[in-house]
Amino acid sequence: MSTPLRVVLDTNVVLSALVFGGGLAGRMRVGWQQGGFVPLASTATVQELVRVLAYPKFRLSKQQQDELLADYLPYTQTVRIGQPPPSVPECRDPLDVQFMHLAVAGKAKVLVSGDRDLLALADVFEKTCGCPIANLDTFLQRYTLPLEQYTAERVREFDAAESKLAAVLPKSPKK
């Protein structure tokens, strides 16, 4: 079993996958749920996601917000951002810097965003930090399996891992 791709997802990508869920955003959700890649998270990026899910325009109850977070956070890997944070290119929007810090500190393979300010820095960020910035469509085309392959491949990997685990776990007594 190969190591999952380490990816930073901007809040707009996570929000689209969780709240709207269809099309390309739906493929992202399936991708992280089935282990096609592992989203990286930091305290700052999770705080922003929590804040944005509470926006009145989404009309989500506290319970709905919690359910959406529960459908994302267990699949993430937490990365601690050191002090001082890693050096990254200057960005017009200071709220976007946290995603670049996370990508560098977490050794992400790619940062996925629909944010124009981040996408405008794609070339310089890749040259200076070694991590490309891609929009949703580009990420899905270059870095992930087609949706129909996720299920079959991931089920086989899960079954193999489950068999190995069952072989080493003690058998539970029958009642």
Steps between C-alpha positions, in 0.01 A plus 500: 500500500646835397521807722207734436569830328539786751277788392401840635141592417403865518179570691309569178580148375403330827184709523396410146556131568312502830213740439435466127655158440421439134724481194870561548457597865323168561799318354722679751284377786509143371876533453573588862240259636647209308861585573599622154672789671534638850401861562734687732359733765636749748336680789459812284348319200252308717402819683430666166288205384296508823451876461391475136257212562322729747436772239126582499480469120549122529212466748664207677394413852772434757423127468536514120829686535626237744393218267685658207813542711468137608494404134833673440719536808548126572658466155750780552852489635582781740819694440653733757625824349824601667590844626611681305291346220669390178598770255246535217441756224305811589128470432246774446251329734652440845243223569652292221849494651395230749444254214846564359654458848312170536614377158866568580493376861300191404711419195187497282519372146247763387287785634148496351310828483246695304627825650633743238761645735653158565473385138680819391797388713514147356824541304695691764377273781605186313842649418572626851324235711484196273123460518266565208170682548221354287133565453250220563477385139878486452548313828243236408649453152866481605505351847204270555349185361179513299199470733408152378848370592493632855241258622638178355864575581435636847268212591773251405757689709260523794418128479870411494574724800199361688617142437847580635349664807261211564794258487679674788205596720383255767175327420208628704315233701162396363204566723 
